């Protein structure tokens, strides 16, 4: 990622270059005939911010390790990368992360509305105890818009607790609100599992982790308090709900960690990082 600002610290240029494998190449090769797998660039090629001059570049680089679909597909890593970088841009501009996003979404009132609901319900910007902070992220995928505010506590030794995740969702219309809550909460748990522990090591051509004693997932005692709030567009809009709850979780948590520790996390899982601070 690269970004440029004018003299008033307003974004005037944004560049993203990504390189990934292709899931679709092994499923529908004709869909990547132009060298671009749409699932690899979702959330990047349609990023919503008014950055000014924008360049999105992608390079397909297949490896010997087979890959397949995962919940939210390309939006998972792309939302993490983009929303963490937007926080870095906000800091460079001297703006609050929520305010910075709000200003850059003036042309997307639908996304801005969801962001605003999440911030309001989480009481964004309130005073937090020492060692605790909030982080925010917003992402659009699978026809729905999701924003999350994560509240974390990091001890000076680097012990991380994700205490609360507040989610706002616009999936257009809802038949059963409980189904929506269940999908969003399960996506948060899956996203936190990946963010904290999700690493697969390849040794002698095969995955080293063979079961959950070697590949840890989030435990019940680690689950945060989770809240779901609706910011529905209604009308003719019907968006998905199985995928959109995951992409914002990791960047919201990581952005909160930075506000405690002063450490920018640009790779996952978090278990590989020293989160201690003084």
C-alpha positions as CSV (number, residue, x, y, z in Angstrom):
1,X,0.0,0.0,0.0
2,X,1.0,3.6,-0.7
3,X,-0.9,6.8,-0.1
4,X,-0.3,10.5,-0.9
5,X,-1.7,13.5,0.8
6,X,-2.0,17.2,-0.1
7,X,-0.9,20.1,2.0
8,X,-4.1,19.9,4.0
9,X,-3.5,16.2,4.7
10,X,-6.3,15.1,2.5
11,X,-5.8,11.8,0.5
12,X,-5.1,12.5,-3.1
13,X,-3.5,9.2,-4.2
14,X,-3.8,5.5,-3.2
15,X,-1.9,2.5,-4.6
16,X,-2.4,-1.1,-3.8
17,X,-0.5,-4.1,-5.2
18,X,-1.4,-7.6,-4.2
19,X,-0.1,-11.1,-5.1
20,X,-2.1,-14.2,-4.2
21,X,-2.9,-17.7,-5.4
22,X,-6.1,-18.3,-7.4
23,X,-8.9,-20.4,-6.0
24,X,-11.0,-20.2,-9.2
25,X,-8.1,-21.4,-11.4
26,X,-8.8,-25.0,-10.2
27,X,-12.5,-24.6,-10.3
28,X,-13.5,-22.5,-13.3
29,X,-10.3,-21.7,-15.3
30,X,-12.2,-19.6,-17.8
31,X,-13.1,-17.1,-15.1
32,X,-9.4,-16.1,-14.7
33,X,-8.6,-16.0,-18.4
34,X,-7.5,-12.3,-18.0
35,X,-5.1,-13.3,-15.2
36,X,-7.3,-11.8,-12.4
37,X,-9.2,-14.0,-10.0
38,X,-12.1,-11.9,-8.8
39,X,-12.2,-13.7,-5.4
40,X,-8.6,-12.6,-4.8
41,X,-9.2,-8.9,-5.3
42,X,-12.7,-8.5,-3.7
43,X,-12.6,-5.7,-1.2
44,X,-9.7,-4.1,-3.0
45,X,-10.8,-3.4,-6.5
46,X,-14.1,-2.2,-5.1
47,X,-12.7,-0.4,-2.1
48,X,-15.2,2.3,-1.1
49,X,-13.1,5.3,0.0
50,X,-12.7,8.6,-1.8
51,X,-8.9,8.4,-2.0
52,X,-8.6,10.5,-5.1
53,X,-6.3,9.0,-7.8
54,X,-6.4,5.3,-7.2
55,X,-4.4,2.3,-8.7
56,X,-5.3,-1.3,-7.8
57,X,-2.9,-3.9,-9.2
58,X,-2.9,-7.7,-8.8
59,X,-0.5,-10.5,-9.6
60,X,-1.6,-14.1,-9.7
61,X,1.1,-16.3,-8.1
62,X,0.1,-19.9,-7.6
63,X,2.1,-22.1,-5.2
64,X,2.4,-25.9,-4.8
65,X,0.1,-25.8,-1.8
66,X,-3.5,-26.2,-2.9
67,X,-6.0,-23.7,-1.5
68,X,-9.8,-23.5,-1.5
69,X,-12.6,-21.4,-0.1
70,X,-12.7,-20.0,3.4
71,X,-15.4,-18.0,5.1
72,X,-15.6,-14.6,3.3
73,X,-12.9,-15.8,0.8
74,X,-10.7,-12.9,-0.4
75,X,-12.5,-10.4,1.7
76,X,-10.8,-12.0,4.8
77,X,-7.2,-11.0,4.1
78,X,-8.1,-8.0,2.0
79,X,-10.2,-6.3,4.6
80,X,-7.5,-7.0,7.2
81,X,-4.9,-5.3,5.0
82,X,-7.0,-2.4,3.8
83,X,-8.6,-1.5,7.1
84,X,-5.3,-1.6,9.0
85,X,-3.7,0.6,6.3
86,X,-6.7,3.1,6.5
87,X,-5.9,3.4,10.2
88,X,-2.3,4.2,9.4
89,X,-3.5,6.8,6.9
90,X,-5.7,8.3,9.6
91,X,-2.7,8.7,11.9
92,X,-0.7,10.3,9.1
93,X,-3.5,12.7,8.5
94,X,-3.8,13.5,12.2
95,X,-7.4,12.3,12.4
96,X,-9.4,9.9,14.5
97,X,-9.8,6.6,12.7
98,X,-13.6,6.8,12.8
99,X,-13.7,10.4,11.6
100,X,-11.3,9.7,8.9
101,X,-13.4,6.9,7.4
102,X,-16.6,9.0,7.9
103,X,-15.2,11.9,5.8
104,X,-14.0,9.5,3.0
105,X,-17.4,7.9,2.7
106,X,-19.4,11.0,1.9
107,X,-20.3,9.5,-1.5
108,X,-21.3,6.2,0.1
109,X,-24.1,7.1,2.6
110,X,-25.1,3.5,2.9
111,X,-21.6,2.4,4.2
112,X,-21.4,5.6,6.3
113,X,-24.7,4.8,8.0
114,X,-23.5,1.4,9.0
115,X,-20.2,2.8,10.3
116,X,-22.0,5.4,12.3
117,X,-24.3,2.9,13.9
118,X,-21.4,0.8,15.0
119,X,-19.5,3.8,16.4
120,X,-22.6,5.1,18.2
121,X,-23.6,1.7,19.7
122,X,-20.0,1.1,20.9
123,X,-19.8,4.7,22.3
124,X,-16.7,5.2,20.2
125,X,-14.1,7.5,21.7
126,X,-15.1,7.1,25.3
127,X,-12.4,7.0,27.9
128,X,-10.9,3.6,28.4
129,X,-8.9,2.1,31.3
130,X,-5.1,2.0,30.9
131,X,-4.3,-1.0,28.7
132,X,-7.6,-1.0,26.9
133,X,-8.7,0.6,23.6
134,X,-11.2,0.5,20.8
135,X,-10.5,-0.3,17.1
136,X,-12.8,0.1,14.1
137,X,-13.3,-1.4,10.7
138,X,-15.9,-1.5,7.9
139,X,-16.3,-3.7,4.9
140,X,-18.8,-4.5,2.1
141,X,-19.0,-8.0,0.7
142,X,-21.6,-10.5,-0.5
143,X,-24.2,-7.8,-0.9
144,X,-24.0,-6.6,2.7
145,X,-22.2,-3.9,4.7
146,X,-20.7,-4.7,8.1
147,X,-18.9,-2.5,10.6
148,X,-17.3,-3.5,13.8
149,X,-15.8,-1.9,16.9
150,X,-13.6,-4.2,18.9
151,X,-12.6,-3.4,22.5
152,X,-9.4,-5.1,23.7
153,X,-7.2,-5.2,26.8
154,X,-3.5,-5.9,26.5
155,X,-1.4,-6.4,29.6
156,X,2.1,-5.0,29.8
157,X,3.3,-8.5,29.4
158,X,1.4,-8.8,26.1
159,X,-1.5,-10.9,27.2
160,X,-4.5,-10.1,24.9
161,X,-8.1,-10.1,25.8
162,X,-10.8,-9.2,23.2
163,X,-13.5,-8.0,25.6
164,X,-16.3,-6.8,23.3
165,X,-17.2,-6.7,19.6
166,X,-20.0,-4.4,18.5
167,X,-21.4,-5.1,15.0
168,X,-23.6,-3.1,12.7
169,X,-25.0,-4.8,9.7
170,X,-26.9,-3.8,6.6
171,X,-28.1,-6.9,4.8
172,X,-31.1,-5.0,3.3
173,X,-33.9,-7.0,4.9
174,X,-34.2,-9.6,7.7
175,X,-36.6,-12.5,8.1
176,X,-35.2,-13.9,11.4
177,X,-33.1,-11.5,13.4
178,X,-31.8,-14.4,15.6
179,X,-30.4,-16.1,12.5
180,X,-28.5,-12.9,11.7
181,X,-27.1,-12.6,15.2
182,X,-26.0,-16.3,15.1
183,X,-24.2,-15.9,11.8
184,X,-22.4,-12.7,12.9
185,X,-21.3,-14.1,16.2
186,X,-20.1,-17.3,14.7
187,X,-18.1,-15.3,12.1
188,X,-16.5,-13.2,14.9
189,X,-15.5,-16.4,16.7
190,X,-14.0,-17.8,13.5
191,X,-12.3,-14.5,12.7
192,X,-10.8,-14.3,16.1
193,X,-9.6,-17.9,15.9
194,X,-7.8,-17.1,12.7
195,X,-6.5,-13.8,13.9
196,X,-5.0,-15.1,17.1
197,X,-3.9,-18.6,16.2
198,X,-4.6,-19.4,12.5
199,X,-1.3,-20.7,11.1
200,X,-0.6,-23.8,9.0
201,X,3.0,-24.9,8.5
202,X,4.0,-27.0,5.5
203,X,6.6,-29.6,6.3
204,X,7.8,-32.3,3.8
205,X,5.0,-31.3,1.5
206,X,2.1,-31.7,3.9
207,X,0.4,-29.7,6.6
208,X,2.1,-30.1,9.9
209,X,-1.0,-29.4,12.0
210,X,-3.2,-32.5,11.9
211,X,-5.8,-31.8,14.6
212,X,-7.0,-29.2,17.1
213,X,-4.3,-30.1,19.6
214,X,-1.9,-28.5,17.1
215,X,-4.3,-26.0,15.5
216,X,-5.9,-24.0,18.2
217,X,-9.3,-22.3,17.9
218,X,-10.9,-19.8,20.2
219,X,-12.0,-21.2,23.5
220,X,-15.3,-20.4,25.2
221,X,-13.6,-18.4,28.0
222,X,-11.9,-16.2,25.3
223,X,-15.1,-15.3,23.5
224,X,-15.9,-11.6,23.8
225,X,-19.2,-10.0,24.6
226,X,-20.9,-9.7,21.2
227,X,-23.6,-7.2,20.1
228,X,-25.5,-7.0,16.8
229,X,-27.2,-3.8,15.6
230,X,-29.2,-3.4,12.4
231,X,-28.8,-0.5,10.0
232,X,-31.0,-1.9,7.2
233,X,-31.5,-0.3,3.8
234,X,-34.8,-2.2,3.4
235,X,-36.5,-1.8,0.0
236,X,-35.4,-4.3,-2.6
237,X,-32.0,-5.1,-1.1
238,X,-31.3,-8.6,0.1
239,X,-27.7,-9.2,1.1
240,X,-25.8,-12.3,2.4
241,X,-25.2,-12.8,6.1
242,X,-23.0,-16.0,6.3
243,X,-19.8,-14.3,5.2
244,X,-19.9,-10.5,6.0
245,X,-19.3,-10.8,9.8
246,X,-15.7,-12.1,9.5
247,X,-13.7,-9.5,7.5
248,X,-13.8,-6.7,10.0
249,X,-12.9,-8.7,13.1
250,X,-9.2,-9.0,12.7
251,X,-8.5,-5.4,11.6
252,X,-10.8,-3.9,14.3
253,X,-8.8,-6.0,16.9
254,X,-5.4,-5.1,15.5
255,X,-6.3,-1.4,15.2
256,X,-7.3,-1.5,18.9
257,X,-4.0,-3.3,19.8
258,X,-2.0,-0.5,18.2
259,X,-3.8,2.1,20.3
260,X,-2.6,0.3,23.5
261,X,0.9,-0.9,22.5
262,X,2.0,1.5,19.7
263,X,2.8,-1.6,17.6
264,X,1.5,-2.0,14.1
265,X,0.6,-5.6,13.3
266,X,0.8,-6.3,9.6
267,X,0.7,-10.0,9.6
268,X,-1.2,-12.7,11.4
269,X,-1.6,-14.8,13.6
270,X,-1.2,-12.6,16.6
271,X,0.4,-15.4,18.6
272,X,3.6,-14.8,16.5
273,X,3.9,-11.2,17.8
274,X,5.2,-9.7,21.0
275,X,2.4,-7.4,22.2
276,X,4.1,-6.3,25.4
277,X,4.3,-2.6,26.1
278,X,5.5,-0.2,28.8
